[in-house]
Amino acid sequence: MDKIYNKEDITAVILAGGRGSRMGGTDKGLQNFKGTPMALHALMRVGSQVGYCMVNANRNLSAYESFGAEVWPDGNDEFAGPLSGFVVGLEHCETPYLLTVPCDTPYFPIDLASRMVQGLEAVDADIAMAIKAGHTQPVFCLIKHHMLESLLAFKRAGADGVLTYFALDAARALRKA
C-alpha cells in the first residue's frame, strides 16, 4: 500500500530562470502552449500536489507574478542554471521538502509529488530525481530542506551542475553507510 504524504510538507518551485539559449533567447516559461504560458501550465499541474508554490525567474518578473505565486530571482545576472533555482527555492522554502519542476514540461505526472516522496522514503534518501526511459531528469527533483547548506557549500566552491552535485551527494551518502 502506498504511503499517503502530507502535501503541506512540500513546496514546489517552477524553474523558469534560464536564458532560453536553445530557443534563441526567448523566455521559455512565457511561451504559449495551448493558449497558456508553459510555466503557468506547470504551476497549475503541480499546485494540487503540494502545499505551496513559487516561481524562480530572472526576467519578466511581473508576467510571472501575474500567475499568483511568489516569484524569486537568482539574485545575480549570471543565469547560473537550475542549481541556482534549487538554492533560491530552498532559501524561501518553509517546508521539509522542495519539489523542483521545469517550466517547459507541461505534461509531467499528476502524481509526481507522491511518486517522488515514495522514492525518497523507499531508500531513506535526501534527494529523489525522476527517471524517464532510463535517463535521469534532475530538474524533476524532491530534495529535503536540510540539504540547503550542502548545496550552498557546493556553489561556494565554484562547482556547478545538478548531476555533479547529486553525484557528490550520493558519494557522501555511500561513505557514511
C-alpha positions as CSV (number, residue, x, y, z in Angstrom):
1,M,0.0,0.0,0.0
2,D,1.3,3.4,-0.9
3,K,2.1,5.8,2.0
4,I,-0.1,8.9,1.9
5,Y,2.1,12.0,2.1
6,N,1.1,15.4,3.5
7,K,1.2,17.8,0.7
8,E,1.5,20.7,3.2
9,D,5.1,19.4,3.8
10,I,6.1,20.2,0.2
11,T,6.9,23.5,-1.5
12,A,7.2,23.4,-5.3
13,V,9.4,25.8,-7.3
14,I,8.8,26.2,-11.0
15,L,12.3,26.7,-12.6
16,A,11.9,29.5,-15.1
17,G,15.2,31.3,-14.6
18,G,17.1,30.2,-17.6
19,R,18.4,32.2,-20.6
20,G,16.4,30.2,-23.1
21,S,19.5,29.9,-25.3
22,R,18.3,26.8,-27.1
23,M,15.2,28.8,-28.1
24,G,17.0,31.9,-29.3
25,G,16.9,33.7,-26.0
26,T,13.1,33.6,-25.5
27,D,11.7,33.2,-22.1
28,K,10.6,29.6,-22.2
29,G,8.2,29.8,-19.3
30,L,6.2,32.5,-21.1
31,Q,5.9,30.7,-24.4
32,N,2.3,29.8,-25.1
33,F,1.3,26.2,-25.1
34,K,-2.4,25.6,-26.0
35,G,-3.1,29.3,-25.2
36,T,-1.4,29.4,-21.8
37,P,2.2,30.2,-20.8
38,M,4.1,27.0,-20.2
39,A,5.2,28.0,-16.7
40,L,1.5,28.6,-15.8
41,H,0.7,25.1,-17.0
42,A,3.4,23.7,-14.7
43,L,2.2,25.8,-11.8
44,M,-1.4,24.6,-12.2
45,R,-0.4,21.0,-12.6
46,V,1.8,20.9,-9.5
47,G,-0.4,23.2,-7.4
48,S,-2.8,20.4,-6.4
49,Q,0.1,18.1,-5.4
50,V,1.9,20.4,-2.9
51,G,1.1,22.9,-0.1
52,Y,2.9,25.9,-1.5
53,C,4.2,27.1,-4.9
54,M,6.7,29.6,-6.1
55,V,8.5,30.5,-9.4
56,N,12.2,31.1,-9.9
57,A,12.6,33.6,-12.8
58,N,15.2,36.1,-13.7
59,R,13.4,38.3,-16.2
60,N,9.8,39.3,-17.0
61,L,9.1,39.1,-13.2
62,S,5.8,40.9,-13.4
63,A,4.5,38.5,-16.0
64,Y,5.3,35.6,-13.7
65,E,3.9,37.4,-10.7
66,S,0.6,37.6,-12.6
67,F,0.3,33.8,-12.2
68,G,-0.5,34.3,-8.5
69,A,2.6,32.7,-7.0
70,E,5.6,34.3,-5.3
71,V,8.5,34.9,-7.7
72,W,12.1,34.8,-6.7
73,P,15.1,35.6,-8.9
74,D,18.5,34.1,-8.5
75,G,19.9,37.3,-7.1
76,N,22.5,37.7,-9.8
77,D,22.6,38.3,-13.5
78,E,24.6,35.1,-14.3
79,F,21.7,32.8,-15.2
80,A,23.6,30.1,-13.3
81,G,21.4,27.2,-14.2
82,P,18.9,25.0,-12.4
83,L,21.0,24.6,-9.3
84,S,20.6,28.3,-8.6
85,G,16.9,27.7,-8.8
86,F,17.2,24.9,-6.3
87,V,19.1,27.3,-3.9
88,V,16.5,30.0,-4.3
89,G,13.7,27.5,-3.7
90,L,15.4,26.1,-0.6
91,E,16.1,29.6,0.7
92,H,12.4,30.5,0.5
93,C,11.0,27.1,1.4
94,E,9.4,26.8,4.8
95,T,8.5,23.1,4.5
96,P,10.6,19.9,4.9
97,Y,10.7,19.2,1.2
98,L,11.2,21.2,-2.0
99,L,9.9,19.8,-5.3
100,T,11.5,21.3,-8.4
101,V,9.8,21.3,-11.8
102,P,11.0,22.8,-15.0
103,C,8.8,25.5,-16.7
104,D,8.8,23.9,-20.1
105,T,7.3,20.4,-19.4
106,P,3.6,20.9,-19.2
107,Y,2.6,17.2,-19.0
108,F,4.6,15.8,-16.1
109,P,2.7,13.2,-14.0
110,I,-0.2,14.5,-11.9
111,D,1.1,12.3,-9.1
112,L,4.7,13.5,-9.4
113,A,5.0,14.6,-5.8
114,S,3.6,11.4,-4.4
115,R,5.9,9.3,-6.6
116,M,8.9,11.4,-5.5
117,V,8.0,11.1,-1.8
118,Q,7.7,7.3,-2.2
119,G,11.1,7.1,-4.0
120,L,12.8,9.3,-1.4
121,E,11.3,7.3,1.5
122,A,11.9,3.9,-0.1
123,V,15.7,4.3,0.2
124,D,15.8,6.8,3.1
125,A,17.4,9.4,0.8
126,D,17.8,13.2,0.9
127,I,17.2,13.7,-2.8
128,A,15.0,11.9,-5.4
129,M,15.1,12.6,-9.1
130,A,12.8,11.5,-11.8
131,I,13.9,8.9,-14.4
132,K,12.2,8.5,-17.7
133,A,13.2,5.9,-20.3
134,G,16.3,5.1,-18.3
135,H,17.5,8.7,-18.3
136,T,17.8,10.9,-15.1
137,Q,15.7,14.0,-15.3
138,P,17.4,16.0,-12.5
139,V,15.2,19.1,-12.8
140,F,12.3,17.0,-11.6
141,C,13.6,16.7,-8.1
142,L,12.4,16.3,-4.5
143,I,15.0,17.5,-2.0
144,K,15.0,17.7,1.8
145,H,15.2,21.2,3.1
146,H,18.3,20.5,5.2
147,M,20.3,20.0,2.0
148,L,20.5,23.8,1.6
149,E,23.8,24.1,3.5
150,S,25.4,21.3,1.4
151,L,24.2,22.9,-1.8
152,L,25.4,26.3,-0.8
153,A,28.9,24.9,0.1
154,F,29.0,23.2,-3.3
155,K,28.1,26.5,-5.1
156,R,30.6,28.5,-2.9
157,A,33.3,26.1,-4.0
158,G,32.7,27.3,-7.6
159,A,31.2,24.0,-8.7
160,D,28.0,23.8,-10.7
161,G,25.8,21.2,-12.4
162,V,22.8,19.4,-11.0
163,L,24.1,16.0,-11.8
164,T,27.6,16.8,-10.4
165,Y,26.1,17.9,-7.1
166,F,23.8,14.8,-6.9
167,A,26.8,12.5,-7.7
168,L,28.8,14.1,-4.9
169,D,25.9,13.8,-2.5
170,A,25.5,10.1,-3.4
171,A,29.2,9.5,-2.8
172,R,28.9,11.2,0.6
173,A,26.0,9.0,1.5
174,L,27.8,5.9,0.5
175,R,30.8,6.9,2.6
176,K,28.5,7.3,5.6
177,A,26.9,3.8,5.2
